[in-house]
């Protein structure tokens, strides 16, 4: 037989459907001598007829992979083709289906990309309880949207590369084999790197290989970009407004309040007073990160450096709101939202042990006595160096001086360890959210109103402690009677003994652990902040508000006589807490730009595949790229010689030719190139 390929056996894996056609059957067995001689003479014509029959049958059955025709020595050759059957026409109509299907993930990718960007930029539009119930859920939704977008974008990119591969393959000259490998989905990363970085690779091979590698790298990078600057913030939906509180917020000191509170000093402050500035119900640490990382200068290395340089926003306690609004309205609200709240910004810096104080006017000694013995004592010194800046120092009477009753002697205080700090104060307004469950500050946001100087007198702080501990001269008769009944007064409070004992313990333990010295500084800073928080005009009136009849509190609220200096400010709202995603705007822009650029390129490729003239010649493909290659393609050498050998592409038979010089063409085009002479490059 003179055909360029031998007939395939049933076990060869090739489609032999053309053998079932009547005009394509070859009858085995011996032929008459004369007929055999005739066939021998007409071999070229027989080869041409068989080739045309195979071509027609293969197209009818939807198979484009046929054998190539061996070059003939005949001088004249009919290059016409048999007309296509109806089956071939239907197969061609189906060619558009894979291209149209590729638009589905592309459109879904565009929709999900828009949703991801919208969720990252405007998370307040999403009111779902699942999203807002926890920070983890808020981040999970962003991750799910971005991952779904990346998954569909990967499908779209793969479809675009596959379509470009076929658009280049159906050209008259086909596509260079190396470029085909770059666009082939089965080529892995190592193969792409070899094709792209090969020393003798063509420029177009490097281009397609680099583009595929860029796509493989870019898709996971997009997921990293959108999640690179992600956090959550609390947002609050107002569900109802309360009446305006009685001067809620912090203002100037009113030391007379300490007189009224003095019977409760031991109970109110207790042994945990040194952690007052860490109390989440009234203090927020706003220390800058740079200050947290700075170590102490006096040899005490504390991780974080919060004691050496520290900033705290001191606010009013939530109990003052709850005291005024005794209602069970809006049970779904889990927080109080206070707007335009005025608080103190207290900035503490490391002190100097060499500071000098006047013991007569700038220092106070507080002590606890039992019978005739002193249980403990501490000395507090403070002086103004500016209207809103105070230097302070604290020391304690040592255990040896307590046992020898020398705490009353000045010499006992000259050798004792001291702790010092500097305090500056300003007023600042903020919106604060308090938990309705436990009263802690769960969120704060400073308003655009600038900070103002908050004058603070050291004499007022010392006077406040005099009043707290029964040494003041302004105690009213009622308070004096209460103190007498309780057996309290000057030297009768346990609070000085607790402070003195704590400072002495720090002195003993810090010999082995110098970092413990910072606890003494913490205690001093707390002693400066406590009067600022409690000695506020109207504090007692706000605490007593629940004792008023409810009809007075809610119906005649405006008729309540307020103490001088109080105003009905700082509106309070019932609010529902939401956890809202917070994504850096730079991350969002980078994610949208990169994803959008990839998507635009994919739409361009898909549009070219759907509307270009060349797309009409793309064969009917399946979901299996390797199968499509076997059905429709043939590898040829640079001389146009097919490498097809039996059921395989016999590339190994052409070891003499470099793989970069080979081409990939449609098998039917290689078999009958005259059919595609009108096809445009």
Number of C-alpha atoms within 10 A of each C-alpha: 10 16 18 16 15 11 15 14 12 9 7 12 11 17 17 17 14 19 16 10 12 8 13 17 11 10 7 6 5 7 11 8 9 9 10 12 11 11 14 13 11 11 15 18 16 16 18 19 14 18 22 20 18 22 24 21 26 20 22 20 15 17 22 24 25 29 24 23 19 17 10 14 8 9 5 7 11 8 12 10 14 11 8 13 13 11 14 20 13 12 17 18 12 14 18 18 13 16 21 13 11 20 19 12 19 24 16 16 24 18 12 19 24 16 16 25 20 15 21 22 17 14 19 15 9 12 11 10 11 11 21 22 14 17 17 14 17 24 22 14 16 23 16 12 18 22 18 17 26 22 15 20 25 21 14 25 25 20 23 26 21 19 23 18 20 24 23 21 23 25 21 20 17 24 22 24 21 25 25 24 21 29 24 20 16 11 14 13 15 10 14 24 16 13 24 26 14 12 8 11 16 15 10 14 25 22 16 21 27 18 17 25 18 11 16 15 12 17 20 14 15 21 16 14 18 25 19 14 14 15 16 16 12 17 17 20 14 16 12 14 14 16 16 20 23 24 24 30 25 23 20 16 20 18 24 19 20 25 25 20 17 26 23 15 19 17 11 12 13 14 14 11 20 22 13 19 24 15 17 17 21 21 22 20 17 13 17 12 11 10 16 18 14 16 18 20 11 11 9 17 17 19 13 16 22 23 24 25 23 20 23 19 22 27 26 24 22 21 18 22 24 18 17 23 20 13 12 8 11 13 9 12 20 17 25 29 26 25 20 20 24 22 23 28 25 23 19 24 19 19 20 16 13 7 10 14 15 10 14 8 12 17 19 19 18 24 27 21 17 12 7 7 12 21 22 29 27 24 20 21 24 27 22 18 14 12 14 16 23 20 23 26 24 25 25 29 29 24 16 11 18 17 13 10 16 16 23 15 10 10 11 17 19 10 11 14 16 19 22 24 24 22 23 23 23 18 20 24 23 20 17 22 28 25 19 19 9 11 20 19 23 16 16 18 12 16 14 9 10 9 15 13 15 20 16 21 19 22 15 15 23 24 21 27 23 22 25 27 29 26 18 18 10 14 18 11 9 10 16 19 13 15 19 12 9 11 11 18 19 17 21 19 24 22 24 24 23 21 26 25 20 18 27 21 15 20 21 11 14 16 11 9 12 15 17 19 21 21 18 24 24 22 21 22 28 17 20 21 18 19 22 22 22 20 24 22 24 19 20 15 16 20 15 13 20 15 10 11 10 15 9 12 19 16 10 10 15 13 9 11 9 16 12 8 10 16 13 13 18 21 17 25 22 24 25 19 23 22 24 27 27 19 23 15 13 12 19 20 15 14 23 18 12 16 20 16 12 19 21 14 13 22 19 13 19 25 15 17 22 19 10 11 12 18 20 16 17 22 23 19 19 11 8 8 14 12 12 17 18 16 22 20 25 28 25 26 20 15 10 14 17 26 19 21 15 16 14 13 16 16 17 10 11 15 9 7 14 10 16 17 13 24 24 27 29 28 25 23 24 27 22 20 15 13 15 15 11 8 12 10 10
